[in-house]
Amino acid sequence: MNLFLQTTLSFGQSSVFNQGDDFFQTAMKWMLIACFALYVAFAFVVTRQIKIMRNTLITPFSPVLTTLGYVHLGAAFLCLVFFTLFL
């Protein structure tokens, strides 16, 4: 009986107590991935806004701003890929 209680109530990977924690961790992972997907969409919108601004108002700083926008979009996409693969 004591061995049965130890295996049933153990705090191992298949523990009764850890099932809620596994669900919570999985839910948090998917929420983080969804948040980063929204952030990639935001970075895409920023890039589009920079393009529209560049067509409307031409300044010497426009190429630098365009480059920064694309770097931001690339970094956001790489973060999304990192979280999807390694989280």
C-alpha positions as CSV (number, residue, x, y, z in Angstrom):
1,M,0.0,0.0,0.0
2,N,2.8,2.4,0.8
3,L,4.5,1.8,-2.5
4,F,1.2,2.4,-4.3
5,L,0.8,5.8,-2.6
6,Q,4.4,6.7,-3.4
7,T,4.0,6.0,-7.1
8,T,0.6,7.6,-7.3
9,L,1.5,10.8,-5.4
10,S,5.0,11.1,-6.7
11,F,6.1,14.5,-8.0
12,G,7.5,13.0,-11.2
13,Q,6.6,13.8,-14.8
14,S,3.4,11.8,-14.7
15,S,2.2,13.1,-11.3
16,V,-1.4,13.9,-10.6
17,F,-0.3,17.2,-9.2
18,N,1.7,18.3,-12.3
19,Q,-1.0,17.8,-14.9
20,G,-2.4,21.3,-14.3
21,D,1.1,22.7,-14.5
22,D,1.8,21.1,-17.8
23,F,-1.5,22.5,-19.2
24,F,-0.6,26.0,-17.8
25,Q,2.9,25.8,-19.4
26,T,1.6,24.7,-22.7
27,A,-1.1,27.4,-22.7
28,M,1.5,30.0,-21.8
29,K,3.8,28.8,-24.6
30,W,1.0,29.1,-27.2
31,M,0.0,32.6,-25.9
32,L,3.6,33.8,-26.2
33,I,3.7,32.4,-29.8
34,A,0.4,34.2,-30.5
35,C,1.7,37.4,-29.1
36,F,4.9,37.3,-31.2
37,A,2.8,36.5,-34.3
38,L,0.8,39.7,-33.5
39,Y,4.1,41.5,-33.0
40,V,5.3,40.4,-36.5
41,A,2.0,41.7,-37.9
42,F,2.7,45.0,-36.1
43,A,6.3,45.1,-37.5
44,F,4.8,44.5,-41.0
45,V,2.4,47.4,-40.6
46,V,5.2,49.6,-39.4
47,T,7.2,48.7,-42.5
48,R,4.2,49.5,-44.7
49,Q,3.8,52.9,-43.0
50,I,7.4,53.7,-43.6
51,K,7.0,52.9,-47.3
52,I,3.9,55.1,-47.5
53,M,5.7,57.9,-45.7
54,R,8.7,57.6,-48.0
55,N,6.5,57.9,-51.0
56,T,4.8,61.0,-49.5
57,L,7.8,62.8,-47.9
58,I,11.2,62.3,-49.3
59,T,14.1,63.1,-46.9
60,P,17.8,62.2,-46.8
61,F,17.0,60.0,-43.7
62,S,14.4,57.9,-45.6
63,P,16.8,55.1,-46.6
64,V,18.1,54.7,-43.1
65,L,14.5,54.6,-41.7
66,T,13.5,52.0,-44.4
67,T,16.5,49.9,-43.5
68,L,15.7,50.1,-39.8
69,G,12.1,49.1,-40.5
70,Y,13.2,46.0,-42.4
71,V,15.7,45.1,-39.7
72,H,12.9,45.4,-37.1
73,L,10.6,43.2,-39.2
74,G,13.4,40.6,-39.6
75,A,14.2,40.6,-35.9
76,A,10.5,40.2,-35.0
77,F,10.2,37.3,-37.5
78,L,13.4,35.6,-36.1
79,C,12.0,36.0,-32.5
80,L,8.8,34.3,-33.6
81,V,10.8,31.4,-35.2
82,F,12.9,31.1,-32.1
83,F,9.9,30.9,-29.8
84,T,8.1,28.5,-32.1
85,L,11.1,26.1,-32.3
86,F,12.7,26.4,-28.8
87,L,10.0,27.3,-26.4
